[in-house]
């Protein structure tokens, strides 16, 4: 059975435990741990194209065949049958003995072959030509509005931890669920000060609609910035922030809190700026739904956080997608194989020994909690839950467990995501996570929208997403070998479902960077003074708009800023989003007296920077000029974060003074028009078109040239070329070229003539 390359709309990843897959590359062992399966060819091999192949047959199929038969008592056994009768009784006994030696009755073997669909980057997924549900991931950094005090506090205190900044989930937990354990963070340990009851109004708004949330944001962040600034200046400021940062670095969510990742996530998008990651979740959620139904979903997360994992080495075949060089073409698919060691936890031992015993979760639990009972009543309730849960988990195992036939035919184990772990890192330190979030998988959630509001403007972050996958694998052993006749033997196999929780890395998102969008070019107005020829007034006003444009580099520093904006906007083409979402901080004026052919001619020609002080949207300046000289101006807006707009159109200004009072001539320079004006109407076609006579047309016609009896060509001045009946020499031909793009036609008239050139000998 060859691996199917199209499992669904996602990146197919196949994991096969070591000992069941053979490879000569990728760090995967060649050894198959089960000698009988190796003999049968019932194992996996890596292919040259990076996929796995399940052999499913003997190297020589004529030797024999394997089948699964059901006995009268309902048990299934493996039955091996040799294809040909032995020639002698001794030969028959010998081959049965050899077969029996392959059956290791004292060995225990495992089959944990499972599949996971990892998400595809959204920009690539949009171009894929596949039907079905898309498994995608989309990451964006967003800037909504200026919260000046808040941003200034972060800018002036670069060493503070992100964990003390306003957290959407903590604020929502207090405002909607009334959780007291997040109050210290939200109130900055009681140091949040506001004269207008900003905190109370803001928290209560989370239980309201979006309009009320939006209205309270500006004042809240203004008060937060002021309060945080007062704390950092106080004697115990560093201690307060240090305690908050340590306490609030892990968040675990219950099934009840899932709206914060679905319908209520939009309220997190109202913060001044944030990082947003959306990804598809597993549609299978039997175990996760059961655990939260039994109020025990947090217990399995405790198992991961508090207990050391087991390890298992797997061979992995991973699907990759690469953007096509053609604009509208689907991405190219490829596969590669590698070895990967995964962490895993045993579900059976967790139920039997760890549940309700493991120490509590670190950080904050968001959502409805189990109501605490008195010690005696709690013990009874936990024992009852444990008993019922064990029975229901066992039922899941029985319903999803593979039969013996499916195991030996290479069918995958049942698997499903139970919960996800999202970790945030600074790009400057990819080893120590800043904050960790545990999010349950659920039948109530098809896409998870994660909003991180604890980010600093201009800082780069990386995020990892891991899925904790339930795998219902198989433990099996051989217990009997019974010869039925000279060609047939039955092999008894004992199988046990083994439920493991496996940590599978799903996605890494790098270089998430919040930056404000660069502004739109300013609106400009140049006016002259009455009766004055050596001065003009330049007025500039901030523009509004939202456009995708190719950025224009005028100065050396521009490229650095543009490269950062490309990272922040995560664009794959050469365009950036320009949007005027705050007031301009200043305007730049460039001037030259040489007529420009492109914006590059204005490099080094900046003559003035006009600041608005962050208080106005416009500015003006008076410029001194000389009459009867043409000046060329362009203008740029610079927002309060230092982002630059593209330049304005080029204005050609000249004050005429030859006759009468001075007057101004104002024009704009169109680079495209100038380019077309200077463009020569020439198209080289030497690479595409060749018009030459055929070989018969170029041969010397000896008869027509009267050279049949000639012994020398000395003195011959005229010869005739062409040995075909129809000659082309001296005739005119018309070749017509038609443009496939525009349909326009060009006629080329050609006259063929020969020229006799004498060589000196």
C-alpha positions, 0 to 999 in steps of 0.5 A: 500500500503506497502512501496517499499524497492527498489526505486532506487540505493540509500538510500531511505528516505520517509518523511510524514508530521505530522498528516498523519502518526501514530506511537507509537515510534520514536517521531512520533505522533499517532494522525491523524489530518483529522478525515475522513482519520483516519476513512477511514484508508487513512493514514500511519503507521510505521512498525516493520521493520522501513518502512511505510505502507499506510493502504488504507482501513477501519479497517473493510472493510465490513463497506463500501468503498471509491472511487473518481467519476467525476461529469458532470462538470469535478470536482471530489468528494469522494464517500463513500458507505456503504456495507449493507442497513440499517435495518431501516430508523432511522439507515440509518439516524444515520449512515449518521449523524455519517459520516457527523460529520467526515467531518470537513468543517472548517478545512484545511489539508496538504499532503506533502508525498515525497521521496528523494534518499540519496547517498550511500557511493561509496565503499558500492555502488560497492557491491550492487546487484541492477540495475539502476543509482547509487546514490553515494557519494565518498570522498577522500583527495589527496596530489599531490606534495610538495610546500615547502614554501606554506606548511611551511607558513601554518605549521608556522601559524596554526591560519590563516583561510583557507578562505585566502588560494588559492581557485580553484573557485575564481582563475577560476572565475578571470581567465576564467570569468574575475571576479573582485570581487575575485581579492582581495582574489587572490592577497591577497589585492594586496600584492601578489608579483612575479618577473616572472608575476606568477599570470598573467600567472597562471590565464590565464592558467585556460582558457587553457588546463590542461598541462599549468595549471600544469606547472604554479602551482609550481611557483605560490604556492612558490610565494604565500607562500612567499607573505603570509609570508611577510604579516603575518609579517607586521603591518597590516597582521592580519587585511588583513587576517581577512578581506579576511576571512570574505568576502570570506566565501560564494560562490554561483554558477550560472548555467554557472559555472557548468563546475567547478563541471563537465568537468573543475573540473580536473583543481582543482585536480592539486593543491598541495593538496585538499579534493574531494567529488563527489556525484550524483545529482537529475535527475529532475530539472524543476524548477532549469532549469527554474530559471536559464533560466530566470536569477533568480536562485540566487533569490531563494538562497537569499530567503534561506539565507536572509529569516527566514524559516517555520518549518514542522515536518515529520515522516521519514523512512530511508534506511541504508546499512551495509557492509557484514562480507563476503568479496564479499557479498552485503551490508545488508539493514535495515530501521528505523523511526524517527521524523524530523523537516525540514526548508521550504520556500513557493514558492508562497509568494517568487514569490509574495513578495520577488523576486528581493526585497531581499537583495543580497547574501553574499560572491561571485557569480561565473558565469555570472551575470545579466547586470545592467540596469538603475533603471527604465529599471531594474524595468520593466525588473524585473516585466516582469521576475516576471510575466513570471516566475510566469506563468511558475512555475504555469504550473509546479505545474499544470503538477506535481500536484496530482489528488484527487484520487492519494492523497487518494490512497497514491501517493507521491508528486512530488519533485526535488532538486533545489540547494545544500548547501555544508558546511565545518567545522573543526572537532574541531568545528562542529557548525560554518562553515568555508565556504559555497557553493551553487551549482545549480541542473541542467539537465547539471549535473549528478554528482557533483565533489566538490574540496576544495583546502582551506585545511591545511595539517594534519587538519581534516575537516567535510562536510555537504551536504543539498539538497533544494527540491521543493515539490509540496504538497497538501492543501485540505479542505472539502466543501460539504456533499451530501447524494445521497441515504440511502447508498451513500454520496458524499463529495466535496473536494477543493485541492490547490497545495502548492509548498514548498522549503524544506531543506533536509540533504543529507550527512555528510562526517567526518574526511577528512584529507590530508596526504602524502602517506607513502613511499616505503621501500628503496633500500639497498646495503650492501658491505664489505671493502677489507681486513677489517673484522670489518666494512661494508658500508650500502647504501640506496636509495629512491625507486619509486612505488605505492603499497597497503600493510599491514603496519608493526608496529615497534615502539610505535609511528608507530601505531599513524601514521598508524591510521591517515593514515587510516583516510586520505586514508579512507580504510576499510581493513587492507591495506594502499597505499604506494607511493613514491611521494616526496624525502625521508627525512631520513632513519632508520637503525635497527640491532640485533644479534638475529635471528628474527622470525618476524619484531616485534623482531626489536622493540627497535633495531634502531641504526641510523637515516640518514638525507638527508636534503631534498636535496638527495634521498640516504644516506650511513653509515659505521657500525662497527661489530665483525667478525664471528657474524651474524647481522640482519638489516632492513631499513625504509624510512621516507619522509619529512612529517614523514611518515614511509615506511614498513621495507625492507627485513631482511638482515643477514650479517656475516664477516668470518675470520677463514681462509685467508682474511675476507669475507662477507656472505650476505643472506636474511631471509624469515619469511614465509620460517622460519615459514614453516620450524618450522611448525609441519605437524599436523592438528587437526580434532577433531572438524570435524571428529569422527570415532567410532563403531555404538551401535550394534557393541559395544554391548556384544555378549553373545552367542559368548562369551559363557555367555548364561548359566554363572551365573558370569563373574568372571574369564572371560578374553575374550568377543566378541563384536557386535551383527550384522552379519558383524563384524568390530573388527579385520578388517582394514578400509581406510578413504580417505579425499579430500581437496575441495581447492587443491584436495589433498588426505589423506588416514587414515588406521584404525584397530578396536580392543577391549581391556578388562579392568578389574575393581577392585570391 
